[in-house]
Amino acid sequence: MEKLKIKALKIAIVAIMLPSALVSCKKESSPLIEPANLKIPNKMAVIPTHVFDWETTDYMPTPVGLPPILVPWASGSNQLFPDEIAFDYKKADGWNLVYNTFSPTQVTSPNFFALYNKYRGIIRFYLYLPPGSPYASSYFSDGLGISGGFQSSIMNFSKEIIDPENIQKSVTKIQNYQILSTGAWYACQYELAYDQYIANANHENLNFVWNVSSTNLSQIVLNGTSNGTLTGTVGTANSGGFNLGSLLGNLGNTAIHVAGFKGIQALNLPKSKVFGTDVTKSIEDGIKGGLSGAVKGFFSAILGGSASSPQVVDLKLKVETNLTGSIANNSGILSTTLAMPGSANSNTVGYIPNYNKIMGVVNITKSPVVHVFTELLNSLETQSTPKKYINDHSLIYLDYENTDNIIYNPEVTNDGTTINLIRTDLLVPYRHRYWYQGANIPIRKPVGVTWNGIEKTTIVPFIAGEYFSYNLSSYTLPKFSGRDIVSDEVYMYGSSSEIKNDRFIAFKVQHRQDISGGGTSNYNATDLNGVCVRYTFLVTPPNGSNPVTIVKTFKASIAPIGEKITYP
């Protein structure tokens, strides 16, 4: 009997030890083939984002016993962001929760959450600074960038004219809001480009970096006019990191960022120095036209609503801006590294995004190609040595050569959303030298005298077969053509609303000499380095929510196709 008990005890011990042995063997096993770049840290390090229903709640999730915090758009909360985006947060309109540091179980600092709109390609951060925050300043500064060695184009839409060959890594802004000692909500939004290659990145080589600080400025100059205060948001994109100093004295490289249609009027933009036109009205008219596909007056925008009731979600204005003086008492509020949605971040140490898909709506893989033929028209100064010429340029944009480079995010279209290219504009800038007085008599434009709208640069047909061997019998003027004025820059443009059917946009920018001024410096000249292509996309969600119009402009790649000399 005793032997039977001992035998039973041995069997029990073996039965207990066997699973442990099997588990030990299982831990030591490894796959035969493992990707060289696959690193699997301790999964327990992952912190899921606390999800809450931001649409229906009154208060943010916080631990019991702490003062309650109203949601940013609630009645009674201190809202330091544009009114027109205050109630723009509905899930039906495409908003998703990405990041959130608020939690009912733990206290974190800083306190923020971020929403992302899949139909617009906009990420918006909401930052809460509690009462007593020691950041007194005249302005609020923010920036979003990427860190790591992975080359991503996700920040390229931070500029008003995009160069696909030049990667932008960050955008830096100064907003016209003060840091309040009583506590307040602040909003920071950024437009993102779709980068399909983010799926190949991981948390070790690609992350977002979000920076916020308080800033004091001594002087603001807008369109050459000195202002006592900043009435909008000024921003600049660059290939480096967050840099407030890059905004100082950075004339021509900054842009005005507007969220909300009323924000355009609040800028109090002065009239055009060259043309004397009402810049604000021109932009507003261009926005209303943009909702029907006829964009004018700007390069970059995300629009909603209708022509009678437009909604400006994001607008970048090419306005001459100069911030002078020094940045005094600049205090850092946060500099937070965040895992990139859509990357291989499931094993990231710390918080992982709740919306974990590649962001952005659209992008372009390379610069659009524009073919150019140059005519050198011998000037009337026949005795000059060397001879002087007026340069006329014939340009053609081919559909088959370019639109295949436009890529759309499948995360946007997989729910039935449609994205359509509804208009393509070929924009050709030129330096303006003329003015007219009286019975169309041309004279040299004096400094400080406004232009009255009559000049000697015209847009004419590009003649088939003469300059370019493309299988068409003749070229006619584009369906839409004319002159577009963006800030104080002048462009001749030709456009198509059916580029797939039209197959091309072709025209000649023709300059003629102002002989009354006594020299070739008195005629307009094309700036081929500034040629660009503006695309207008219409994003239509399947759930009946308002369509979104996205306007993006890309620097063109010029392909010369020859030149010839002609005589008057």
Buried (B, 14 or more C-beta within 10 A) or exposed (E): EEEEEEEEEEEEEEEEEEEEEEEEEEEEEEEEEEEEEEEEEEEEEBBEBBEBEBEEEEEBBBEEEEEEBBBBBBEEBBBBBBEBBBEBBEBEBBBBBBBBBBBEEEEEEBBBBBBBBBBBBBBBBBBBBEEEBEBEBBBBBBBBBBBBEBEBBBBBBBBBBBBBEEBBBBBBBBBBBBBBEEBBBBBBBBBBBBBBBBEBBBBBBBBBBBBBBBBBBEEBBBBEEEBEEBBBBBBBBBEEBBBBEBBBEBEEEBBBBBBBBEBBBBBEBBBBBBBEBBBBBBBBBBBBBBBBBBBBBBBBBBBBBEEEEBBBBBBBBBBBBBBEEEBEEBBEBBBBEBBBBBBBBEBBEEBBBBBBBBBBBBBBEEBBBBBBBBBBBBBEBEEEEEEBBBBBBBBBBBBEBBBEBBBBBEBBBEEEBEBEBBBBBBBBBBBBBBBBEEEEEBBBBEEEEBBEEEBBBBBEBBBBEEBBEBEEEEBEBBBBBEBBBBBBBBBBBBBBBEBEEBBBBBBBBBBBBBBEBEBBEBBBBBEBEBBBBBBBBBBBBEEEBBBBBBBBBBBBBBEEBEEEEEEE
